[in-house]
Amino acid sequence: MAGGVICTNIVSHTPRMGVEENAPEFVHGLIEGQKEMGRFLREMKPDLFVIHSTHWVSTFLWFATAQAVHEGLCVADEAPDMIPGVPYRYQGDPEFAGQLIANLKGSDIPASLNESEHYRWDYGTYVPLHYLDPDAEIPVVGLPVCMMSQLDENMDVGRRVHDTAVATGKRVIFLASNALSHRLVRGPDQWPSPERMEMDKHFIELATSGQVRPLIDYLPEFAEDAVAEMGGRVMASFMGTLDAMDRTLGDRTAAGAKFSGRQFGAYGQSSGSGNANLAIWTET
């Protein structure tokens, strides 16, 4: 089948989800939803997960993980009491990573490969993947949040992920590891403010109804008013994949092709943030 991003997703990663047997009850719905989402995504038979995490932070450059094997212990540096060192082992895809970095450079986006044999995953990468793909069946390429980038550059990176998937003939599932509203407070079980919960609800409604253009148009307002995680940068790459998928869909809409969306599990809180597992894909 033709390559491209076949499904793009927002996935939760609060560190309280990291070790299931220690997870508080208020994140159980997120965990169960992520497990269900994983079964759904694996049934699509993807060749690769590309995950953009808000907790791998780069100042100036974009990177793509180019290790043939991702292996190590994940420690949540901001919450080592919750994720003190859990093992993981997943395959990588150096070929895809190399082509993606070449495409970013070709678009005048500063980028380089992460080939360090000592690199270890952040918890924003580990937490969703160990629920989505517990048997590590699907290779992974990871991306950081680049602090010098603006929303439009992140959207362009999402487009380049799709273009690279098309060029390499790979069926890619994109994972934006990201909360929704993200105005944090002390108190693990605290909800977002009512106003931000309403914004989260609207975001979820647009996503689950497959309203791609209104969702993309909503990003600047949501990023600012809902205090989106990392300024909405990872959400913007998610939107970029949607934009590229919409472009590729093109005239197929006349033949009945459309976007579909779904929420997996509950909407949940963590220290004032709002969280949900959301998928958008195309179907005919």
C-alpha positions as CSV (number, residue, x, y, z in Angstrom):
1,M,0.0,0.0,0.0
2,A,1.1,3.6,-0.6
3,G,3.2,5.3,2.1
4,G,2.3,8.3,4.1
5,V,1.0,9.2,7.6
6,I,-2.1,6.9,7.9
7,C,-3.2,8.1,11.3
8,T,-2.1,11.0,13.5
9,N,-2.7,11.0,17.3
10,I,-2.4,12.9,20.5
11,V,-1.3,10.6,23.3
12,S,-1.1,11.2,27.0
13,H,2.1,10.8,29.0
14,T,1.7,12.1,32.5
15,P,4.4,10.4,34.6
16,R,1.7,9.1,37.0
17,M,0.8,6.7,34.2
18,G,4.4,5.4,33.9
19,V,4.3,2.4,36.2
20,E,0.8,1.0,36.0
21,E,0.7,-0.8,39.4
22,N,1.6,2.5,41.1
23,A,-0.8,4.7,39.0
24,P,-3.5,6.6,40.9
25,E,-7.1,5.8,40.1
26,F,-7.7,9.1,38.3
27,V,-5.3,8.1,35.4
28,H,-6.7,4.6,35.0
29,G,-9.1,5.8,32.3
30,L,-6.2,7.2,30.4
31,I,-4.2,4.0,30.7
32,E,-7.0,1.8,29.6
33,G,-7.8,4.1,26.7
34,Q,-4.2,4.0,25.6
35,K,-4.1,0.2,25.6
36,E,-7.3,0.2,23.5
37,M,-5.8,2.8,21.2
38,G,-2.7,0.6,20.8
39,R,-4.8,-2.4,19.6
40,F,-6.6,-0.1,17.2
41,L,-3.3,1.4,15.8
42,R,-1.5,-2.0,15.5
43,E,-4.4,-3.3,13.4
44,M,-3.6,-0.7,10.8
45,K,-0.3,-2.6,10.2
46,P,2.0,0.5,10.3
47,D,5.7,0.3,9.4
48,L,6.7,2.9,11.9
49,F,5.8,5.1,14.8
50,V,7.1,8.7,14.7
51,I,6.7,10.2,18.1
52,H,7.2,13.9,18.9
53,S,7.6,14.4,22.6
54,T,7.3,17.5,24.7
55,H,9.9,16.1,27.2
56,W,12.8,15.7,24.9
57,V,14.0,19.3,24.7
58,S,16.4,20.7,22.1
59,T,17.3,24.4,22.1
60,F,18.4,25.1,18.5
61,L,18.2,22.0,16.2
62,W,15.7,19.4,15.2
63,F,16.8,15.8,15.7
64,A,15.6,12.4,14.7
65,T,16.7,9.3,16.5
66,A,18.8,7.2,14.1
67,Q,19.7,4.3,16.4
68,A,19.0,0.9,14.9
69,V,17.8,-0.2,18.4
70,H,16.4,1.9,21.2
71,E,17.4,0.3,24.5
72,G,17.9,1.4,28.0
73,L,16.3,2.6,31.2
74,C,13.9,5.5,31.2
75,V,14.1,7.8,34.2
76,A,11.7,10.7,34.5
77,D,14.2,13.4,35.3
78,E,11.4,15.7,36.8
79,A,9.7,12.8,38.6
80,P,12.2,10.0,39.4
81,D,10.0,8.9,42.2
82,M,7.3,8.0,39.6
83,I,9.6,6.6,36.9
84,P,12.8,5.6,38.6
85,G,14.3,3.5,35.8
86,V,12.1,1.2,33.7
87,P,13.6,-0.9,30.9
88,Y,12.6,-0.7,27.2
89,R,13.8,-2.1,23.9
90,Y,12.4,-1.1,20.5
91,Q,13.7,-1.2,17.0
92,G,14.6,2.1,15.3
93,D,14.6,3.1,11.6
94,P,17.8,4.8,10.7
95,E,16.9,5.0,7.0
96,F,13.7,6.9,7.7
97,A,15.4,9.2,10.2
98,G,18.1,10.0,7.7
99,Q,15.6,10.8,5.0
100,L,13.5,13.0,7.3
101,I,16.5,15.0,8.4
102,A,17.5,15.5,4.8
103,N,14.0,16.7,4.0
104,L,14.1,19.1,6.9
105,K,17.4,20.6,5.8
106,G,16.0,20.9,2.3
107,S,13.3,23.0,3.8
108,D,15.8,25.2,5.5
109,I,14.9,23.8,8.9
110,P,18.1,23.3,11.0
111,A,18.4,19.6,11.8
112,S,20.7,16.8,12.5
113,L,20.7,13.0,13.3
114,N,20.8,11.8,16.9
115,E,23.1,8.8,16.6
116,S,24.4,8.7,20.2
117,E,24.8,5.2,21.5
118,H,24.3,6.6,25.0
119,Y,21.0,8.4,24.3
120,R,18.1,7.3,26.5
121,W,14.3,7.9,26.0
122,D,12.5,10.7,27.9
123,Y,9.3,9.7,29.6
124,G,7.1,11.5,27.1
125,T,8.4,8.9,24.6
126,Y,8.4,5.9,26.9
127,V,5.0,6.2,28.6
128,P,2.7,6.1,25.6
129,L,4.8,3.6,23.6
130,H,4.8,1.0,26.4
131,Y,1.0,1.0,26.4
132,L,0.5,1.4,22.7
133,D,3.0,-1.3,21.7
134,P,3.8,-3.4,24.8
135,D,5.5,-6.1,22.8
136,A,7.7,-3.6,20.8
137,E,6.5,-4.8,17.4
138,I,6.8,-1.5,15.6
139,P,10.0,0.5,15.0
140,V,10.2,4.0,16.4
141,V,11.7,7.3,15.4
142,G,11.6,10.1,17.9
143,L,11.6,13.9,17.6
144,P,12.3,16.6,20.2
145,V,10.5,19.8,20.9
146,C,12.8,22.6,19.5
147,M,12.5,25.6,21.7
148,M,13.7,28.1,19.0
149,S,11.0,27.0,16.7
150,Q,7.6,28.7,16.2
151,L,4.2,27.1,15.5
152,D,4.5,27.4,11.8
153,E,7.9,25.6,11.7
154,N,6.4,22.8,13.8
155,M,3.6,22.5,11.3
156,D,6.1,22.2,8.5
157,V,7.9,19.5,10.3
158,G,4.7,17.5,10.5
159,R,4.2,18.0,6.8
160,R,7.8,16.8,6.2
161,V,7.1,13.6,8.2
162,H,4.2,12.8,5.9
163,D,6.3,13.6,2.8
164,T,9.1,11.4,4.0
165,A,6.6,8.6,4.6
166,V,5.3,9.0,1.0
167,A,8.8,9.1,-0.4
168,T,10.0,6.0,1.5
169,G,6.7,4.1,0.9
170,K,6.2,3.6,4.7
171,R,2.9,3.5,6.5
172,V,3.6,5.9,9.4
173,I,1.6,6.5,12.5
174,F,2.4,9.9,14.1
175,L,2.2,10.3,17.8
176,A,2.1,13.8,19.4
177,S,3.0,13.0,23.1
178,N,1.2,16.0,24.6
179,A,-1.4,17.1,27.1
180,L,-4.3,19.3,26.0
181,S,-4.6,22.3,28.4
182,H,-1.5,22.5,30.5
183,R,-1.7,25.2,33.3
184,L,-0.1,23.1,36.0
185,V,-0.8,23.5,39.7
186,R,0.3,21.5,42.8
187,G,-2.1,18.8,43.6
188,P,-2.0,15.6,41.5
189,D,-5.8,15.2,41.1
190,Q,-6.5,18.8,40.3
191,W,-8.6,19.5,37.2
192,P,-8.0,22.4,34.7
193,S,-10.1,25.5,35.2
194,P,-13.7,25.3,33.9
195,E,-12.8,27.6,31.0
196,R,-9.8,25.4,30.0
197,M,-11.9,22.3,30.3
198,E,-14.4,23.8,27.9
199,M,-11.5,24.5,25.5
200,D,-10.3,20.9,25.8
201,K,-13.9,19.7,25.2
202,H,-14.1,21.8,22.0
203,F,-10.7,20.5,20.8
204,I,-11.9,16.9,21.4
205,E,-15.2,17.5,19.6
206,L,-13.4,18.9,16.5
207,A,-10.9,16.0,16.5
208,T,-13.4,13.2,17.0
209,S,-15.7,14.5,14.3
210,G,-12.9,14.7,11.8
211,Q,-13.2,18.5,11.3
212,V,-9.6,18.9,10.2
213,R,-9.6,22.5,8.9
214,P,-11.5,24.0,11.9
215,L,-9.1,22.1,14.2
216,I,-6.1,23.5,12.5
217,D,-7.5,27.0,12.6
218,Y,-8.2,26.6,16.3
219,L,-4.6,26.0,17.2
220,P,-3.3,29.6,17.8
221,E,-6.2,30.4,20.1
222,F,-6.0,27.1,21.9
223,A,-2.2,27.3,22.3
224,E,-2.4,30.6,24.0
225,D,-5.6,30.5,26.0
226,A,-5.5,26.9,27.1
227,V,-1.7,27.2,27.9
228,A,-0.8,24.3,25.6
229,E,2.2,22.3,26.6
230,M,5.5,23.6,25.3
231,G,3.6,26.5,23.7
232,G,1.6,24.2,21.4
233,R,4.7,23.2,19.4
234,V,4.0,19.5,19.4
235,M,0.3,20.1,18.7
236,A,1.4,22.1,15.7
237,S,3.4,19.1,14.3
238,F,0.2,17.1,14.8
239,M,-1.7,19.7,12.8
240,G,1.0,19.7,10.1
241,T,0.5,16.0,9.6
242,L,-3.2,16.6,9.3
243,D,-2.6,19.4,6.8
244,A,-0.5,17.1,4.7
245,M,-2.9,14.2,4.9
246,D,-5.7,16.6,3.8
247,R,-3.6,17.8,0.9
248,T,-2.9,14.2,-0.2
249,L,-6.6,13.3,0.2
250,G,-7.4,15.9,-2.4
251,D,-9.9,14.9,-5.0
252,R,-10.5,11.5,-3.3
253,T,-13.1,13.4,-1.2
254,A,-15.4,13.4,-4.2
255,A,-15.3,9.6,-4.1
256,G,-16.3,9.4,-0.4
257,A,-12.9,9.6,1.3
258,K,-13.1,11.4,4.6
259,F,-11.4,11.9,8.0
260,S,-12.6,10.0,11.0
261,G,-11.7,10.7,14.6
262,R,-12.0,8.8,17.9
263,Q,-11.2,9.3,21.6
264,F,-9.9,6.3,23.4
265,G,-10.7,6.1,27.1
266,A,-11.6,9.0,29.4
267,Y,-10.6,12.6,29.5
268,G,-8.5,13.0,32.7
269,Q,-6.7,15.4,34.9
270,S,-3.1,15.5,36.2
271,S,-2.0,18.5,38.3
272,G,-4.2,20.9,36.5
273,S,-3.6,19.6,33.0
274,G,-6.3,18.1,30.7
275,N,-5.4,14.8,28.9
276,A,-7.0,12.7,26.3
277,N,-6.0,10.0,23.7
278,L,-7.2,11.1,20.3
279,A,-6.8,9.6,16.8
280,I,-7.6,11.0,13.4
281,W,-7.3,8.9,10.2
282,T,-8.6,8.8,6.6
283,E,-10.9,6.2,5.3
284,T,-12.9,5.6,2.1
